[in-house]
Amino acid sequence: MEYHHLLPTTRTEALSDGIFAFAMTLLVLDLQFPDAAMVSGTPLSKLLIGQLPRFINYFTSFILLAVFWVVHHNIFHHIKRSNQLVLWLNVLLLSFVVLIPFSTSLVGDYDAHVAAEVFFAGNLFIIGMLNFTIWTYATWKRRLTDPDLDEEFIKEARWQNLAVPGVSLLAMAVAFVSPASSGYVYFLIFFILAGRRHILSKRSNPVKQEVI
């Protein structure tokens, strides 16, 4: 491997953290009330209840972005070097991270519409697959990681990186049957990740690694 062609990951991580923070902040802009003059006499409690679907979409998207950030953070904890391909894959990933607020707004404006739910799920699917691609490429023959990174950990992390794409595909399928129910499918991500962590913790592995 020609190490003089490799780059540090510090600026990649700094850019990524900034983009994730920006995207998570933009989500709150979807929480908008009608003009006060248009709803004169309507109790505030009723207006808040009317915004409940948007609040649910906001928290769901915020938590999903948090999951992506944690995954991304843990990936680059183990990736010690970078190259041009990883830089551009990461830039592509971030372009879809910034798209999440739009996807969330689309679901809020077109609640229970198949196209909106599929677009949102597709957005998540692409981010998840790009995380998986970066991890798989970086760990192949330990090209961008420490040479002693545990093989079992690499495989387990690869499986965990497929959790979001897998659940996103399931959400797409559910959207065609019951668009209003597809949003609940994403809660499976947390059960899957928790289950994979439990499996790894039960293994008698002499090298303990942080689970992605």
ZIVENNOR-V222153 format. One line per field, one symbol per residue. phi: phi as a letter, one per 30 degrees, with the letter a starting at -180 (. if undefined). A space follows every 10 residues. Layout:
phi->???
This chain:
phi->.cddccbdcd dddddddddd ddddddeddd dbcdeeddce jdeddddddd ceeddddddd dddddddddd ddddeddcdc bbbdddeddd ddedddddde eddddddddb eicedddddd ddddeddddd edddddddcd hhdbbddcdd dddedddddd ddddeddddd ddddedcbed cddddddded dddddddddd ddddcdccbd dd
